[in-house]
Amino acid sequence: MSMADSSVLKDLRKNASGKFRLVNFWATWCSPCIAEFDEFVKVNRMYRHRDFELVTVSINEPDERDSVLQFLTKEHASNRNLIFASSDRDMLMDAFDPSWQGAVPYTVLIDPDGNVIYREVGSVDILAVKRAIQKGMNARKPW
């Protein structure tokens, strides 16, 4: 797990990876976040062999790093995992998406060109997420 400062979050949003990037902002104190986290791990396992990347970003305080890491380990989250590097959440949220009001969970699917093709504040419909991933991938490079 790495620390995410404003420059990391700007690069995350820009998405120069050449892959479809699913970003999920969550927190250990957020019940809906915890309830759906396992589904994101499954989505990562489904698509990671294609041009896909899952990145989770914990908005917990930096000093809660150990408890966040413990949760990620328990969930077998082998994807890229970040935690906010500062207690100034507003600055970090604005670095990723100035229109985001800060509610979690917050999930964004970004295509390889940096365009947001799916966005959800609150719990996601995981089937809708999978459909958005599949549609975007097939439009770019049919399976």
C-alpha positions, -999 to 999 in steps of 0.1 A, spaced: 0 0 0 13 34 -10 6 69 1 -15 91 -22 -6 128 -23 -22 153 -47 3 145 -75 -4 108 -73 -41 114 -74 -38 137 -104 -18 111 -123 -44 85 -112 -72 105 -127 -52 113 -159 -47 76 -165 -16 73 -187 -15 36 -181 -30 25 -214 -55 4 -195 -91 8 -183 -87 19 -147 -114 13 -121 -108 35 -90 -127 29 -58 -125 54 -29 -134 38 4 -128 38 41 -127 12 69 -154 31 88 -178 31 58 -202 1 60 -213 2 23 -176 4 13 -167 -27 33 -198 -46 21 -190 -42 -16 -152 -44 -14 -151 -81 -21 -169 -75 -54 -141 -52 -65 -115 -79 -57 -136 -103 -79 -138 -78 -107 -100 -74 -106 -96 -111 -109 -120 -113 -138 -103 -86 -159 -67 -82 -148 -55 -104 -177 -68 -78 -201 -60 -41 -203 -75 -34 -169 -64 -21 -136 -82 -18 -102 -69 9 -78 -84 13 -44 -79 45 -24 -86 46 13 -96 80 26 -87 69 61 -63 91 80 -26 83 73 -21 72 108 -47 44 103 -24 28 77 -20 -4 97 -57 -11 101 -63 -4 64 -34 -28 55 -49 -54 78 -83 -51 60 -67 -53 26 -47 -84 35 -78 -101 49 -96 -93 16 -67 -106 -5 -66 -73 -24 -36 -79 -47 -44 -49 -68 -28 -14 -64 -39 0 -31 -34 36 -19 -42 56 12 -45 94 15 -12 109 25 -27 138 43 -55 147 67 -65 174 43 -91 153 25 -106 182 5 -73 190 -12 -68 154 -21 -103 149 -33 -100 180 -55 -68 167 -70 -87 137 -83 -121 152 -91 -131 187 -81 -168 179 -85 -166 151 -60 -183 162 -27 -164 136 -6 -190 109 0 -178 73 -1 -179 49 -16 -170 67 -48 -162 47 -79 -149 59 -113 -140 39 -144 -115 57 -167 -107 46 -202 -72 46 -216 -77 81 -230 -85 95 -196 -123 98 -201 -146 89 -173 -170 63 -187 -187 53 -154 -191 72 -121 -211 63 -90 -213 80 -56 -225 55 -31 -228 17 -35 -224 4 -70 -245 -20 -90 -216 -44 -96 -233 -57 -128 -234 -22 -142 -197 -18 -134 -189 -51 -152 -210 -40 -182 -192 -7 -184 -158 -24 -183 -168 -50 -209 -184 -24 -232 -154 -1 -231 -129 -30 -236 -148 -45 -264 -151 -12 -282 -114 -7 -281 -102 -42 -286 -127 -70 -291 -121 -101 -271 
